[in-house]
Amino acid sequence: MSTPLATAQMTDPPAPMIELSLPVVGMTCASCVTRIERFLNRSDGVDEAVVNLATERATVRFDPARIDRAGIVGAIEAAGYEVAPQAVAANEAGVEDDTEERARAADRRVLLRDALASTAIGLAMMVVALWPGGVPWPMERINVWMLAPATIVQFVYGRRFMVAAAKGLRHGDLTMDTLVSMGTLAAYGYSLGITLAGADMETYFDSAAVIIGLVLLGRWLEARAKGQAAGAVKALLKLRPTTARVLRDGTEADVPIDQVRVGDLVRVRPGERVPVDGVLIDGSSAIDESMLTGESMPVDKRPGDDVVGATLNASGSFVMRAERVGRDTTLSQIARLVEQAQGSKAPIQRVVDVVTARFVPAVVAIAVAAFAGWMLLGPEPRLPAALGAAIAVLIIACPCAMGLATPTAIMVGTGKGAEAGILVRDGAALENAQRVTAVVLDKTGTITRGAPEVVTARSLEGTSDDQLLILAAAAEQGSEHPLAEAIVRRAAQSGIVLPVAGEFAAIPGDGVRALVDGHSLLVGNERLLAEAGVDAEPLAGPAAEVAEAAQTPVLVAIDGRAAGVFGIADTVKPESAEAIRRLQSAGLEVWMLTGDRVAVARAIGAQVGIPPERILAEVRPADKAAKIAELQAAGATVAMVGDGINDAPALAQADLGVAIGTGADVAVEASDITLVGDDLRSVPTAIRLSRATMRTIRQNLGWAFGYNALLIPVAAGALYPLTGWLLSPALAAGAMALSSVSVVSNSLRLRRFRAT
């Protein structure tokens, strides 16, 4: 019989998983990634581990009740790698820490120094060995002279390869370091034997040194290019100002950004960046939000409007109240989202992981076969030729290029998206976006502004348009109905100071009754006027015209006489029609999904270019996901774009969920892509970016696989029977270095992507 405590323990919900991202030192190729993931994923308490070669980070989701950070670090170290001093994109105060970047910059400097020294020594030895007309010393003496510098290069500058290879071998793993170590040690060992024997024969001291130098140079170029690819997050965080002018105790003082607290009043002067997120409470300005939305035109801000940290104050001075600081600011959240996306894997990466797990052992086998083939069948002298072919095979093989093909493109693609106000959840979302064949758009707040506005105002004879607006808006001041708010807002936009209304009464479902400047006002529907005994017939024609234009008629009676009608509608955003044209030009079907009336939906569809047969109207919120499922069942790959709470199920059901960032938090949570602004033109931009990124990934993979498939046989000597040509190990090292650099450089071309 179970006790109450035991029952409670049995029914307690599982502890929430925690996600941790750690910088890993020592990864050189896709085999390293595979090994670290294997060690992490078999650790007790780890739910999922993803390691990214391009960002050099391991992202681990784990149960804190079963494993902690120390245990995760231990698993990485057990795999033969180290965890670097960790930089935090935005710490509790919201200030970035560049410890990790400084460590990587120092490592790049060491790489470049060692690469230049090794290459210079190797080339000097090569010049001596190949001196025109020969050198006036016997070869055995030259070999003795070369031994010391060759030993320095092999065991000082090349030590990193052998240490990494030894760590891998302890766990039965072969990596890129294994190939480089085997190739250079074979060349050095063969040359050492000839030197110690005093034989008058050429050695491979120069080739071994040049190989180490070129591989190090390739890694430096690769690290430098990866740093450029990861620049999106750094660029975002650099926009954050370091100080803020805070108003406290009647004085203004500049304080460090990490000392700003929620509720503080902050003054922002022209030309300064907004320090934190908040609300403008005094003054007005035009804010350049291009870093957030990609939109170049400044946005006018008045008291009550939200302002976002790191945006640029383009004109007037204003005072704001801090609402979100530190890690809670929009900028910090965007930076975290971009980092998560850059560290994720696209589904296409699974193919690469399978291949690279078997790649290095296969290369070693090919090198052994090449050595044996040359020893058995090659011309004399067989040993140098066999050794040269085996070394060339080991050196020219490049699993790095395969490992970098996908993550570097995703890193650059998601970074470019962030610059345009498009936040991609992960690599899978980026890959799915390029498969979309149909885009379903919510109407309210997506195609339209999401707030009703007065579109039409018709006054009857005896009442001026201005009088109609003043009296109706004054009467509606006491109402919270969206239609009433639209009329009041129209009066405010016209600069009208409204009189005070008396004897206000709201009639639910019908409208309002009030007394304004001695006039009896009725504002509402036809039933409200009829029940008050007002003849509404003079308004029947104007009201019908307004209704036919997909506007909601609001009738006004003054002193018991019909006076006019307002037509109120949720107006279309200016950019919606252009966005839909772009989607259609890209070969996509565009649908509208709304709970509004058919007539209203079709009128909106006509304005933006959506044909009636692709308008799904009068759909209840609970049925929106079912409509998406119907399109999927018909063979479409569907992207759903929405902004409201009622869109969340449809966003989750769609193959790709796109949330308008100004909408409800739950809609953003359910989405794969979030648009920071409310510009619908970002949707076709996101799909174009996805297609460009996937095209780059396919190019990278084609080059990486094609390079290895073509040049490994050449290095083994496949062309020798036809041309008599053999690939030297030094040339093989150069080709291998250029392979990785070419993949990263091709990914960097995505930086030229333009949102328009």
C-alpha positions in Angstrom: 0.0 0.0 0.0 1.5 3.3 -1.1 1.9 6.2 1.3 0.7 9.7 0.3 4.3 10.7 0.0 5.1 7.8 -2.3 2.1 8.7 -4.4 3.1 12.3 -4.6 6.6 11.2 -5.7 5.2 8.9 -8.4 3.0 11.7 -9.8 5.5 14.6 -9.6 6.2 16.0 -13.1 9.7 15.4 -14.4 12.3 18.1 -13.8 12.7 20.5 -16.7 15.6 20.1 -19.0 18.3 22.7 -19.0 20.3 23.8 -22.1 24.0 24.6 -21.9 26.3 25.9 -24.6 30.1 25.4 -24.2 33.0 26.5 -26.3 35.2 23.5 -27.3 38.9 23.7 -28.0 40.7 21.3 -30.4 38.1 20.3 -32.9 39.6 20.0 -36.4 37.1 18.0 -38.5 33.8 16.3 -38.6 35.2 13.2 -36.9 35.9 15.3 -33.9 32.3 16.4 -33.8 31.1 12.8 -34.0 33.3 11.7 -31.2 32.3 14.5 -28.8 28.6 13.9 -29.5 29.0 10.2 -28.8 30.7 10.8 -25.5 28.1 13.4 -24.5 25.0 11.5 -25.6 26.0 8.4 -23.7 26.4 10.3 -20.5 23.7 9.7 -17.9 21.3 12.6 -17.7 22.1 14.1 -21.2 19.0 14.2 -23.3 20.6 15.5 -26.5 24.0 16.9 -27.5 24.8 18.8 -30.7 28.3 19.8 -31.6 29.0 22.4 -34.3 32.3 22.6 -36.0 31.8 26.0 -37.4 30.9 27.7 -34.1 33.2 25.4 -32.1 30.5 24.9 -29.5 28.7 22.0 -27.9 25.0 22.6 -27.0 23.8 20.1 -24.5 20.2 19.6 -23.1 20.3 17.7 -19.8 18.6 16.8 -16.6 20.2 18.8 -13.8 19.1 16.2 -11.3 21.4 13.6 -12.9 24.3 15.6 -14.4 25.7 19.1 -13.9 28.1 21.3 -15.8 31.1 19.7 -14.4 29.9 16.3 -15.6 29.4 17.6 -19.1 32.8 19.2 -19.2 34.2 15.9 -17.9 32.6 14.0 -20.8 34.1 16.5 -23.3 37.5 16.1 -21.7 37.2 12.3 -21.7 36.7 12.6 -25.5 40.1 14.3 -25.7 39.0 17.9 -25.9 38.9 21.0 -23.7 36.3 23.5 -22.8 37.6 27.1 -23.3 37.0 30.0 -21.0 33.3 30.7 -21.7 32.0 33.9 -23.1 28.5 34.8 -22.2 26.6 36.6 -25.0 24.8 38.7 -22.4 25.4 38.1 -18.8 23.0 39.0 -16.0 23.7 42.6 -16.5 23.4 42.3 -20.3 27.0 43.1 -20.9 28.9 40.8 -23.3 32.1 39.1 -22.2 34.7 38.7 -24.9 36.9 36.2 -23.1 36.1 33.4 -25.6 36.8 35.7 -28.6 40.1 36.9 -27.2 41.1 33.3 -26.6 40.3 32.4 -30.2 42.1 35.5 -31.5 45.2 34.4 -29.5 45.0 30.9 -31.0 44.8 32.4 -34.5 47.9 34.4 -33.9 49.8 31.3 -32.7 48.5 29.4 -35.8 49.7 32.1 -38.2 53.1 32.3 -36.5 53.7 28.5 -36.6 52.4 28.3 -40.1 54.7 31.0 -41.4 57.7 29.6 -39.5 57.1 26.0 -40.7 56.5 27.0 -44.3 59.6 29.2 -44.4 61.8 26.4 -43.0 60.3 23.9 -45.4 60.7 26.1 -48.5 64.3 26.9 -47.5 65.1 23.2 -47.3 63.3 22.7 -50.6 65.3 25.4 -52.3 68.6 23.8 -51.2 67.4 20.3 -52.3 66.3 21.6 -55.7 69.2 24.1 -56.3 69.7 24.5 -60.1 72.8 22.6 -61.1 73.0 20.9 -57.7 74.8 22.0 -54.5 78.6 21.5 -54.0 78.0 19.2 -51.0 77.1 15.5 -50.9 73.5 14.7 -50.1 74.3 12.9 -46.9 75.8 16.1 -45.5 72.8 18.2 -46.6 70.5 15.7 -44.9 72.4 16.1 -41.7 72.0 19.9 -41.9 68.2 19.5 -42.5 67.7 17.2 -39.6 67.6 19.9 -36.9 65.2 22.4 -38.5 63.0 19.5 -39.7 62.9 18.1 -36.2 61.8 21.5 -34.8 59.0 21.8 -37.3 57.9 18.2 -36.7 57.8 18.1 -32.9 57.3 21.8 -32.0 55.1 23.4 -34.7 53.5 20.0 -35.6 53.1 18.8 -32.0 49.4 19.8 -31.9 48.6 17.2 -34.6 50.3 14.4 -32.8 48.8 15.2 -29.4 45.3 15.4 -30.9 45.9 12.2 -32.9 47.1 10.3 -29.8 44.0 11.4 -27.8 41.8 10.1 -30.6 43.7 6.8 -30.8 43.3 6.2 -27.1 39.5 6.0 -27.8 39.9 4.1 -31.1 39.0 7.2 -33.2 40.8 8.4 -36.3 40.6 12.1 -37.2 42.1 14.7 -39.6 45.0 15.0 -37.1 45.6 11.3 -37.5 46.0 11.6 -41.2 48.4 14.6 -40.9 50.4 12.9 -38.2 50.7 9.6 -40.0 51.7 11.4 -43.2 54.3 13.7 -41.7 55.8 11.1 -39.3 56.1 8.7 -42.2 58.0 11.3 -44.2 60.2 12.3 -41.3 60.9 8.8 -40.1 61.9 7.7 -43.6 64.2 10.7 -43.9 65.6 10.2 -40.5 66.5 6.6 -41.4 68.3 7.7 -44.5 70.2 10.4 -42.6 71.3 8.1 -39.8 72.4 5.5 -42.3 74.5 8.1 -44.1 73.0 7.2 -47.5 73.4 9.5 -50.5 69.7 9.7 -51.1 67.1 12.5 -51.2 64.8 12.8 -48.1 61.3 14.1 -47.4 62.4 16.6 -44.6 61.3 19.5 -46.8 58.0 18.0 -47.7 57.1 17.2 -44.1 57.9 20.7 -43.0 55.9 22.3 -45.9 53.0 20.0 -45.3 52.8 21.1 -41.6 53.2 24.7 -42.6 50.4 24.6 -45.3 48.0 22.6 -43.0 48.5 25.2 -40.3 48.1 28.0 -42.7 44.9 26.4 -44.0 43.6 26.2 -40.4 44.4 29.8 -39.8 42.5 30.9 -42.9 39.6 28.6 -41.9 39.5 30.0 -38.4 39.7 33.6 -39.7 36.8 32.9 -42.1 34.7 31.2 -39.4 35.2 34.3 -37.3 33.9 36.4 -40.1 30.9 34.0 -40.5 30.0 34.4 -36.8 30.0 38.1 -37.0 26.2 38.6 -36.8 25.9 38.2 -33.0 29.1 40.3 -32.4 27.7 43.0 -34.6 24.4 43.0 -32.8 26.0 43.2 -29.3 28.3 46.0 -30.3 25.3 48.2 -31.0 24.5 48.2 -27.2 25.6 51.5 -25.6 27.9 51.2 -22.6 26.3 54.0 -20.5 22.9 55.5 -20.0 21.9 59.0 -18.7 19.6 58.1 -15.7 17.4 60.7 -13.9 17.6 60.0 -10.1 16.9 62.3 -7.2 16.3 65.3 -9.5 19.7 65.0 -11.2 21.0 63.4 -14.4 24.1 61.2 -14.4 25.8 58.8 -16.8 25.9 55.3 -15.3 27.2 52.0 -16.7 24.5 50.1 -18.7 24.7 47.2 -16.2 23.5 49.6 -13.4 20.2 50.6 -15.1 17.2 49.1 -13.2 13.6 48.5 -14.2 11.6 51.6 -13.5 14.5 54.0 -14.0 13.9 57.2 -16.0 16.5 57.5 -18.8 17.1 60.5 -21.0 18.1 59.8 -24.6 19.5 62.7 -26.7 19.6 63.1 -30.5 22.2 60.8 -32.1 22.4 58.4 -29.1 21.3 54.8 -29.0 18.5 53.8 -26.7 20.2 52.0 -23.8 17.5 49.5 -22.8 13.9 48.6 -23.7 11.2 50.8 -22.3 8.3 53.2 -22.8 8.6 56.8 -24.0 7.0 59.1 -21.4 8.1 62.6 -22.2 9.1 64.2 -25.6 8.9 62.7 -29.1 11.4 61.5 -31.7 12.0 59.5 -34.8 13.8 56.2 -34.0 16.0 54.4 -36.6 15.0 50.7 -36.0 16.9 49.4 -39.0 19.1 47.2 -36.8 16.0 45.5 -35.5 13.7 45.3 -38.5 15.9 46.1 -41.5 13.6 49.0 -42.3 15.6 52.1 -43.2 12.9 54.8 -42.5 12.8 56.1 -38.9 9.7 55.5 -36.9 7.9 58.3 -35.2 7.6 57.8 -31.4 5.3 59.7 -29.0 4.5 59.3 -25.3 3.2 55.8 -24.6 5.1 54.2 -27.5 7.6 51.4 -26.9 11.3 52.0 -27.6 13.8 49.2 -28.0 17.4 49.1 -26.8 20.2 49.7 -29.3 18.0 51.5 -31.8 19.2 55.0 -32.8 17.5 58.2 -31.7 17.5 60.2 -35.0 16.0 63.5 -33.9 14.5 64.8 -30.6 15.4 64.3 -27.0 13.1 62.3 -24.8 12.7 60.6 -21.5 11.8 56.9 -21.3 11.0 54.5 -18.5 13.1 51.3 -18.4 11.0 48.2 -18.7 13.5 45.5 -19.7 17.2 45.5 -18.9 20.1 43.1 -19.1 19.3 39.7 -20.4 15.6 40.6 -20.8 16.2 43.2 -23.5 15.1 42.5 -27.1 18.7 42.7 -28.3 19.9 40.1 -25.8 17.1 37.8 -26.7 17.7 38.2 -30.4 21.4 37.5 -29.8 20.6 34.3 -27.9 18.2 33.1 -30.6 20.8 33.7 -33.4 23.5 31.9 -31.4 21.1 28.9 -30.9 20.3 28.8 -34.6 23.9 29.1 -35.6 24.8 26.2 -33.3 22.0 23.9 -34.6 22.2 21.2 -37.3 20.1 21.0 -40.5 18.6 17.6 -41.3 20.9 17.4 -44.4 23.9 17.3 -41.9 22.9 13.7 -40.9 24.1 12.5 -44.3 27.5 14.1 -43.7 27.7 12.7 -40.2 27.2 9.1 -41.5 29.9 9.6 -44.2 32.5 11.2 -42.1 32.2 8.5 -39.4 33.7 6.1 -41.9 35.8 8.5 -44.0 39.1 8.6 -42.1 39.4 4.8 -41.6 38.7 4.5 -45.4 41.4 7.0 -46.2 43.9 5.1 -44.1 43.0 1.9 -45.8 43.4 3.5 -49.3 46.8 4.8 -48.2 47.9 1.3 -47.1 46.6 -0.1 -50.4 48.5 2.6 -52.4 51.7 1.8 -50.5 51.3 -1.9 -51.1 50.4 -1.5 -54.7 53.5 0.7 -55.5 55.8 -1.7 -53.6 54.4 -4.7 -55.6 53.9 -3.2 -59.0 55.7 0.2 -59.1 58.9 1.0 -61.0 62.2 1.3 -59.2 63.0 2.9 -56.8 59.8 1.5 -55.3 60.1 2.6 -51.7 60.2 6.4 -52.3 57.4 6.2 -54.8 55.2 4.0 -52.5 55.9 6.2 -49.5 55.2 9.4 -51.5 51.9 8.0 -52.7 50.8 6.9 -49.3 51.7 10.3 -47.7 49.9 12.2 -50.5 46.7 10.1 -49.9 46.8 10.8 -46.2 47.4 14.5 -46.6 45.1 15.3 -49.4 42.0 13.8 -47.8 39.9 16.5 -46.2 37.1 15.6 -43.8 37.2 19.2 -42.7 35.5 20.4 -45.8 32.7 18.0 -45.3 32.3 19.0 -41.7 32.2 22.7 -42.5 29.9 22.5 -45.6 26.6 22.8 -43.7 27.3 24.7 -40.4 29.2 27.6 -42.0 26.4 28.2 -44.5 23.8 28.0 -41.6 25.9 30.4 -39.5 26.1 33.0 -42.2 22.5 32.5 -43.4 21.0 32.9 -39.9 23.2 35.9 -39.3 22.0 37.6 -42.4 18.4 36.9 -41.4 19.0 38.5 -38.0 20.3 41.6 -39.8 17.0 41.8 -41.8 14.8 41.2 -38.7 14.2 37.5 -39.5 15.0 35.2 -36.6 15.3 31.5 -37.6 14.8 29.0 -34.8 17.3 26.4 -36.1 18.9 24.8 -39.1 15.9 22.6 -39.6 13.6 25.6 -40.0 16.0 27.1 -42.6 16.0 23.9 -44.5 12.3 23.5 -44.4 11.6 27.0 -45.6 13.1 26.2 -49.0 10.6 23.3 -49.5 7.5 25.5 -49.0 5.0 25.4 -51.9 2.0 27.2 -50.2 1.9 30.2 -47.8 -1.2 30.7 -45.7 -1.6 34.2 -44.3 -3.7 35.1 -41.3 -5.7 38.3 -42.1 -6.0 40.4 -38.9 -2.6 41.8 -37.8 -0.8 40.0 -40.6 -2.2 41.3 -43.9 -4.1 44.1 -42.1 -2.9 46.4 -39.4 -4.9 44.6 -36.7 -6.5 47.8 -35.4 -9.8 49.2 -36.8 -9.6 52.7 -38.4 -12.1 55.2 -39.7 -12.0 54.8 -43.5 -15.2 56.6 -44.4 -17.1 59.5 -42.9 -20.4 60.6 -44.5 -22.5 63.5 -42.9 -26.0 64.3 -44.0 -27.2 67.8 -44.9 -27.3 70.0 -41.9 -24.3 68.5 -40.2 -20.7 69.2 -41.2 -18.0 66.4 -41.3 -16.0 68.2 -38.5 -19.1 68.5 -36.3 -20.0 64.8 -36.9 -16.5 63.7 -35.9 -16.2 66.0 -32.8 -19.6 65.1 -31.3 -19.3 61.3 -32.1 -15.8 61.1 -30.7 -16.7 63.0 -27.6 -19.6 60.5 -27.0 -17.4 57.5 -27.6 -14.6 58.6 -25.2 -16.3 56.6 -22.4 -16.5 53.3 -24.5 -13.8 50.6 -24.6 -15.2 49.1 -27.8 -12.6 48.9 -30.7 -15.0 50.7 -33.1 -15.3 53.5 -30.5 -11.6 53.7 -30.1 -11.2 54.1 -33.8 -13.4 57.1 -33.9 -11.7 58.7 -30.9 -8.3 58.0 -32.5 -9.4 59.6 -35.7 -10.3 62.8 -33.8 -6.9 62.8 -32.0 -5.0 62.4 -35.3 -6.9 65.5 -36.6 -5.7 67.5 -33.5 -9.2 68.0 -32.2 -9.7 68.8 -28.5 -12.9 66.9 -27.5 -15.6 68.4 -25.2 -16.6 66.5 -22.1 -19.6 64.1 -22.5 -22.3 63.8 -19.9 -25.0 61.3 -19.1 -22.9 58.6 -20.9 -24.5 55.1 -21.2 -23.2 52.1 -23.1 -25.7 49.8 -24.6 -24.0 46.4 -25.0 -24.1 45.2 -28.6 -25.7 48.4 -29.9 -23.6 51.5 -29.1 -23.5 54.5 -26.8 -25.8 57.3 -25.6 -24.4 60.6 -24.3 -25.0 64.4 -24.0 -22.3 66.6 -25.6 -22.4 70.4 -25.7 -26.2 70.3 -25.1 -26.7 67.8 -28.0 -28.2 64.4 -27.5 -26.0 61.8 -29.2 -26.6 58.2 -30.3 -23.6 56.4 -31.9 -24.0 52.7 -32.9 -26.0 50.4 -35.1 -29.4 50.7 -36.7 -31.2 49.0 -33.9 -29.9 51.6 -31.4 -31.5 54.4 -33.5 -34.7 52.5 -34.1 -35.2 51.7 -30.4 -34.8 55.5 -29.7 -37.4 56.3 -32.3 -35.0 57.9 -34.7 -35.7 57.4 -38.4 -32.6 55.8 -39.9 -33.9 55.6 -43.5 -31.7 58.6 -44.7 -28.6 56.6 -43.6 -29.6 53.3 -45.3 -27.9 54.2 -48.6 -24.6 55.4 -47.2 -24.6 52.5 -44.7 -25.1 50.0 -47.5 -22.3 51.5 -49.6 -20.0 51.3 -46.6 -20.9 47.7 -45.9 -20.3 46.7 -49.6 -16.8 48.1 -49.2 -16.1 45.6 -46.4 -16.4 48.3 -43.7 -18.5 48.3 -40.6 -21.1 51.1 -40.6 -21.4 53.1 -37.4 -24.5 55.3 -37.4 -24.8 58.7 -35.7 -28.0 60.6 -34.6 -27.9 64.1 -33.2 -30.9 65.4 -31.3 -33.1 62.7 -32.5 -32.2 63.1 -36.2 -30.0 60.9 -38.4 -26.8 62.9 -38.9 -24.2 60.6 -40.6 -22.3 57.4 -40.8 -18.7 56.2 -40.2 -17.2 53.3 -42.2 -14.7 51.5 -40.0 -12.4 48.8 -41.1 -9.1 47.0 -40.3 -7.1 48.5 -43.1 -4.5 46.6 -45.2 -0.9 47.3 -44.5 0.7 49.3 -47.4 3.4 46.6 -48.0 1.0 43.6 -47.9 0.2 43.6 -51.7 3.8 43.8 -52.6 4.7 41.0 -50.3 2.1 38.7 -51.8 3.2 39.6 -55.3 6.7 38.6 -54.4 5.5 35.3 -53.0 3.5 34.5 -56.1 6.4 35.5 -58.3 8.5 32.9 -56.4 6.1 30.2 -57.5 4.2 29.9 -54.3 0.5 29.6 -53.7 -0.8 32.3 -51.4 -3.9 31.6 -49.2 -5.8 33.8 -46.7 -7.1 32.2 -43.5 -9.5 34.3 -41.3 -12.5 34.0 -39.0 -14.0 37.2 -40.6 -17.0 37.3 -42.9 -16.7 36.0 -46.4 -17.5 39.4 -47.9 -14.9 41.2 -45.8 -12.2 38.5 -46.5 -12.9 38.7 -50.3 -12.7 42.5 -50.3 -9.3 42.3 -48.5 -8.2 39.6 -50.9 -9.1 41.7 -53.9 -6.9 44.6 -52.5 -3.8 42.4 -52.1 -4.2 40.0 -55.0 -5.4 36.8 -53.4 -8.0 35.1 -55.6 -11.4 34.1 -54.0 -10.8 30.4 -54.4 -7.7 30.7 -52.1 -9.6 32.5 -49.3 -10.6 30.5 -46.3 -13.1 32.7 -44.4 -15.3 32.3 -41.3 -12.9 29.7 -39.9 -13.1 29.3 -36.1 -9.8 29.5 -34.2 -10.0 25.8 -33.2 -10.4 24.9 -36.9 -7.4 26.8 -38.3 -5.0 23.9 -37.8 -7.4 21.5 -39.5 -7.4 23.8 -42.6 -3.6 23.6 -42.7 -3.8 19.9 -42.4 -6.2 19.7 -45.3 -3.7 21.6 -47.5 -0.9 19.3 -46.4 -3.0 16.3 -47.2 -3.5 17.7 -50.7 0.3 17.6 -51.2 1.3 21.1 -50.2 4.3 22.0 -48.0 2.7 24.8 -46.0 4.1 27.9 -44.3 1.6 29.5 -41.9 2.1 33.2 -41.1 0.2 34.6 -38.1 0.4 36.9 -35.1 -2.3 36.0 -32.6 -3.0 33.5 -29.8 -5.5 31.8 -32.0 -2.9 31.3 -34.7 -0.6 29.2 -32.4 -2.2 25.7 -33.3 -2.0 26.5 -37.0 1.6 27.7 -36.7 2.5 24.4 -34.9 0.6 22.3 -37.5 2.3 23.9 -40.5 5.5 22.6 -42.0 6.9 26.1 -41.3 5.5 28.5 -38.8 6.2 32.2 -39.3 5.2 34.5 -36.5 4.9 38.3 -36.7 7.1 39.4 -33.9 4.8 42.2 -32.8 2.1 39.6 -32.1 1.4 37.3 -29.1 4.2 35.6 -27.3 2.5 32.2 -27.7 2.5 32.6 -31.4 6.2 33.4 -31.4 6.9 30.4 -29.3 5.0 28.1 -31.7 6.9 29.4 -34.7 10.0 28.3 -36.6 10.7 31.8 -37.9 9.9 35.1 -36.2 9.7 38.4 -38.0 10.9 41.1 -35.6 8.8 43.8 -37.3 5.4 43.5 -38.8 6.4 44.0 -42.4 5.0 41.1 -44.5 7.7 41.5 -47.1 10.0 39.7 -44.7 8.2 36.4 -45.5 9.4 36.2 -49.2 12.8 37.5 -48.0 13.0 34.6 -45.5 12.1 32.0 -48.1 14.7 33.5 -50.6 17.3 33.4 -47.8 16.5 29.8 -47.1 16.8 28.9 -50.8 20.1 30.8 -51.1 21.5 29.1 -47.9 20.5 25.6 -49.0 21.9 26.2 -52.5 25.2 27.2 -50.8 25.1 24.0 -48.7 24.6 21.8 -51.7 27.5 23.6 -53.5 29.7 23.1 -50.5 28.8 19.4 -50.2 29.2 18.9 -53.9 32.7 20.4 -53.7 33.7 18.6 -50.5 32.6 15.1 -51.8 33.8 15.8 -55.3 37.2 17.0 -54.1 37.9 13.9 -52.1 36.4 11.5 -54.7 38.6 12.9 -57.4 41.9 13.8 -55.7 42.4 10.8 -53.4 42.8 8.4 -56.4 45.0 11.0 -58.1 47.2 11.1 -54.9 47.3 7.3 -54.9 48.8 7.4 -58.4 45.8 6.7 -60.6 47.2 9.0 -63.4 50.7 7.5 -63.4 50.0 4.7 -65.9 48.6 7.3 -68.4 50.7 10.4 -67.8 53.7 9.3 -65.7 52.6 12.0 -63.2 52.6 11.7 -59.4 51.2 14.2 -56.9 53.9 15.4 -54.5 53.0 15.4 -50.8 53.6 19.2 -50.6 51.1 19.9 -53.4 48.6 17.5 -51.6 48.9 19.6 -48.4 48.2 22.8 -50.3 45.2 21.3 -52.0 43.8 20.0 -48.7 44.2 23.4 -47.1 42.5 25.2 -50.0 39.6 22.7 -49.8 38.4 23.7 -46.4 39.0 27.4 -47.1 37.0 27.2 -50.3 34.0 25.8 -48.5 34.0 28.5 -45.8 34.7 31.2 -48.5 31.7 30.0 -50.5 29.5 30.2 -47.4 30.7 33.8 -46.8 29.3 34.8 -50.2 25.9 34.7 -48.4 26.9 37.9 -46.7 26.1 39.6 -50.0 22.5 38.6 -49.7 20.1 41.5 -49.8 16.7 41.6 -48.2 15.1 43.5 -51.2 
